[in-house]
Amino acid sequence: MFYRIAADLVLALHLGFIAFVVLGGLLILRYRWVVTMHVPAAVWGAFVEITGRICPLTIWENSFRQSAGESGYADSFVEHYLLPVIYPAGLTRTIQFWIAGCVVVVNVVIYAWVLYRWKWSRTKEFSD
């Protein structure tokens, strides 16, 4: 029972990490210090996709599932949980490059927008 719960918690953590990698840049509008955690997380997320590595969270989840008497899965978290929802076919290197590209583009756009807002609010401060 413990291992099953631990596997589910790692799964939830993994999903939260992916959401943070993709959209965490928006949090810096409210909490500027988040940038110190978000940039390394986004770099790691893109690195894992570009290199085709398996995230350590996937390994931990599989280990907990196997300890609970369940079968783990041979593919990555993205392939096992997200890909069937997003793409009907299996994960290929090309798709992984697209995912990594999306992570980078989304974050560049978010950071550009945040920097623009910061700059705009500063100019407004000085003009008042």
C-alpha positions as CSV (number, residue, x, y, z in Angstrom):
1,M,0.0,0.0,0.0
2,F,2.8,2.4,0.9
3,Y,4.6,1.9,-2.4
4,R,1.4,2.4,-4.4
5,I,0.8,5.7,-2.6
6,A,4.4,6.7,-3.1
7,A,4.2,5.9,-6.8
8,D,1.0,8.0,-7.1
9,L,2.6,10.9,-5.2
10,V,5.7,10.8,-7.5
11,L,3.3,10.8,-10.5
12,A,1.5,13.9,-9.2
13,L,4.9,15.6,-8.5
14,H,6.0,14.7,-12.0
15,L,2.9,16.3,-13.6
16,G,3.3,19.3,-11.4
17,F,7.0,19.6,-12.4
18,I,6.0,19.5,-16.1
19,A,3.4,22.2,-15.6
20,F,6.0,24.3,-13.8
21,V,8.5,23.8,-16.6
22,V,6.0,24.9,-19.2
23,L,4.2,27.7,-17.4
24,G,6.2,28.5,-14.3
25,G,7.6,31.6,-15.8
26,L,4.2,33.2,-15.2
27,L,4.7,33.0,-11.5
28,I,7.6,35.5,-11.7
29,L,5.0,38.2,-12.3
30,R,4.0,37.7,-8.7
31,Y,7.1,36.2,-7.1
32,R,10.3,37.3,-8.7
33,W,12.4,34.8,-6.8
34,V,10.7,31.9,-8.6
35,V,13.0,32.7,-11.6
36,T,15.9,31.1,-9.6
37,M,14.0,27.7,-9.6
38,H,12.2,28.0,-12.9
39,V,15.1,28.6,-15.3
40,P,17.0,25.5,-14.2
41,A,13.8,23.5,-14.2
42,A,13.0,24.6,-17.8
43,V,16.5,23.9,-18.9
44,W,16.3,20.5,-17.4
45,G,12.9,19.8,-19.0
46,A,14.2,20.8,-22.5
47,F,17.5,18.8,-21.9
48,V,15.6,15.6,-21.0
49,E,13.5,15.9,-24.2
50,I,16.3,16.9,-26.5
51,T,18.6,14.1,-25.3
52,G,15.9,11.4,-25.0
53,R,16.8,10.7,-21.5
54,I,14.3,9.3,-18.9
55,C,13.6,11.7,-16.0
56,P,14.6,10.4,-12.6
57,L,11.0,10.8,-11.4
58,T,9.9,8.2,-14.0
59,I,12.5,5.8,-12.6
60,W,11.3,6.4,-9.0
61,E,7.7,5.9,-10.0
62,N,8.5,2.7,-11.7
63,S,10.5,1.5,-8.8
64,F,7.6,2.2,-6.4
65,R,5.1,0.5,-8.7
66,Q,7.3,-2.6,-9.0
67,S,7.7,-2.7,-5.2
68,A,3.9,-2.5,-4.9
69,G,3.6,-5.6,-7.1
70,E,2.5,-3.7,-10.1
71,S,4.4,-3.5,-13.4
72,G,6.3,-0.4,-14.1
73,Y,6.5,0.9,-17.6
74,A,9.4,0.8,-20.0
75,D,8.9,4.2,-21.6
76,S,9.1,7.7,-20.1
77,F,6.4,9.6,-18.2
78,V,5.6,11.6,-21.3
79,E,5.2,8.5,-23.4
80,H,3.2,6.6,-20.9
81,Y,0.8,9.3,-19.6
82,L,0.8,12.4,-21.7
83,L,1.5,11.1,-25.2
84,P,-1.6,8.9,-25.5
85,V,-3.6,12.0,-24.6
86,I,-1.7,14.5,-26.9
87,Y,-0.7,12.3,-29.8
88,P,-2.3,9.1,-31.1
89,A,1.0,7.5,-32.2
90,G,4.2,6.6,-30.2
91,L,6.8,9.0,-29.2
92,T,9.6,9.6,-31.7
93,R,12.7,11.7,-31.6
94,T,11.1,14.2,-33.8
95,I,8.2,14.6,-31.4
96,Q,10.6,15.0,-28.5
97,F,12.4,17.8,-30.4
98,W,9.0,19.5,-30.9
99,I,8.2,19.1,-27.3
100,A,11.5,20.6,-26.3
101,G,11.0,23.4,-28.8
102,C,7.6,24.2,-27.4
103,V,9.0,24.3,-23.9
104,V,11.7,26.8,-25.0
105,V,9.4,28.9,-27.1
106,V,6.7,29.1,-24.5
107,N,9.2,30.1,-21.9
108,V,11.0,32.7,-24.1
109,V,7.6,34.3,-24.9
110,I,6.6,34.3,-21.2
111,Y,10.0,35.8,-20.1
112,A,9.8,38.4,-22.9
113,W,6.3,39.4,-21.8
114,V,7.4,39.6,-18.1
115,L,10.4,41.7,-18.9
116,Y,8.3,44.0,-21.1
117,R,5.8,44.4,-18.2
118,W,8.5,45.1,-15.7
119,K,10.1,47.7,-18.0
120,W,6.7,49.2,-18.8
121,S,5.8,49.5,-15.1
122,R,9.2,51.1,-14.3
123,T,8.8,53.7,-17.1
124,K,5.3,54.4,-15.8
125,E,6.7,54.9,-12.3
126,F,9.2,57.4,-13.4
127,S,6.7,59.3,-15.6
128,D,4.2,59.8,-12.7
